[in-house]
């Protein structure tokens, strides 16, 4: 490569560093991410990260896209045909409440909040995209005749609000018994 040449979009090294950086930010967050400690943690240098990703903002965009991949991979697994919206809500909640997903969900929450606070930053549209993603999976859990109505939209919007609010509460308090009980009472 010469001068301003950039590696292929999906070079093996870029993917390797993206995965390592993703593991790092799920543990450390994005808000105060600095390239030097990140590069050291992933076995690289700030210069290489900037070369591969173009800028810190582009690296953050790539990390958010990677987090969204995990979210969408889960959503694609939800069996929306069994039990309608309440059952889908409970299946989604069981994934959200699982302790092994907390670091990913904290990262997601951080990016969601940053998308609202700094909409011009690298998190641009992150919150809106995730709302659309989740409403889409909840819509698929509704019968087609209901899905297309205002009442159907209101029901899945309320289900999403319960899931998101409960997730924030769980992340803030770790009070699993109370929050899980409330979600089960709502969707039960």
N, C-alpha and C positions, 0 to 999 in steps of 0.2 A: 504494500500500500504506500502511496506517496502523498505528501502534503495533506490536502484537505479530504483525501479519500476516507470513507467510513466503511467499517466492516458490514457485511451483509446483515440485513435487519434481524435475522434470527440466527446469528452465528452461535456456535456451541459455547464459546467463552462468554458471550453476552447472556445467554440463557443460564449458564452456570452461575454467573455473578448475580443475575436477577433472582434466582432461587435462594442463594445465600443471603442476599440483601433482604429478601422477603422474610426469611427466617429471623433475621436481625430486627427488622422493624416490627414484627409481630411481638417481639419481646420488649423492645425499647420505644416504640412509637415513632411518629413522624414529625411532631411539632418542632422539636429541637434537634432534628437529625442534622448532623454535621458530616460532611463527606470524609473528613480525615478519620474519625473513629469508625465510621461505617466501612471504609476501604480497608482499614487494618483488620476489622472483624471478619471480612470476607476474603482476606488474602489477596488484596489488590492495592491499588493506589488511587488517590483522588483523580489524578490525571487520566488513568485508564478508564475509570467510571465515566468521566466527562467525555472522553473520546468515544466510548461505546454508546452512551445515552444522549450525548449532545449538551445536556445541562442538568443541573440538579432538579429543575422542574420536570424535565422529561423523564428523569429517573423516578421521581415521585409518581408521575402519571403511569409509568410502567408498573410500579409497585401496586398502585391502586387497581390497575387492570388485572394484575395477578390476584389480588384479594377478591375482586369481583368474579374471577374465574372459579375460585373456591366456592363462593356463594352460589353462583349459577349451577355449578356441578351438583351441589346439594339440592337446589330447587328442582333440577331435572329429575331427581330421584324420588321426589314426593309423589306418592300414588294418589292422584287427585280424583280418581274414579271411585274410590272406596269411602263412602260415608259423607260425602259432600264437604262443605266449608268447615263445619265444626271438627270433623275428623282430620282434615288437612291442617287446620290450625293447631291441633294437638300434635300432629306429626312434626310440623315445623317447630313447634315449641320444644319438643323433646330434643331436637338438634340444637336449638338456641341455648337451652338450659344445660347442655352437657359441658362438664368442666373442661374437657379437652379442647373446646372451641372458644374459651374465654379470651385468650390472647388475640385470636383472629377477630373476635367480635369487638374487643376494645379498639383494635386498629380500625375496624370498620366504623365504629362510633366516632372515633377521632376524625376520620376522613369525612364522615357525614357532617359533623359539626363545622369543620373547616370549610366545607363546601357552602355552608350557609353564611359563615362569617366573612370569607374571602372568596367570593364567587369568581373572581378573575384569576385566581391562583391555579396551581396544577390540579386541584380537586374539582375544578369547574364541572358542573353538571353531575358530580358523583351522587349527591343526595337524590336528585331528580331521577337519575337512571335506576337507582336501587328501589325507589318507590315504584317506578314502572315495572321493574322486574318482579317485585313481590306482589303487586296488584295483578300482574299477569298470571302468576301461579295460582293465586287465590281465585281469580276468575275461572280458571280451568277446572276448579273444584266445584263450581256451580253448574247446575243444569243450564243448557244453552238458552232456554226461554227466560230464566232468571238473570243470567249473565248480562243480557242486553237491556235490562231495565234499570231505572234509577234506584229502585230498591236493592237490586243486586249490587250495583256500584256502592251504595251506602253500606251494605252488609260487609263487603270485602274491605272497604275503607275502615270501618270500625274494627274488623278483625285485625287488620294491619296495625291500627293504633294500639290495640290491646297487646299485640305481640311486641311492637317496638317499645311501648312504654314499660311493659313488664321486663323486657330485656335491659333497658336502662336501669330500672329499679334493682334488678338482680345484680348487674355489674357494679352498682353503687353500694349495695348492702351485703351481698352474698347470702341474703336471707332466703335460701332456697325453699324452705318449708312454706313460708308465707306467700312468696311470689308464685311458686309452682301451684300451690293450692288455689290461688286466685285465678290463674289461667285455666286450670282444670274446671273450676266452677263456672267460668265464663263459657268455655267451649263445650263443657260436659253436657 
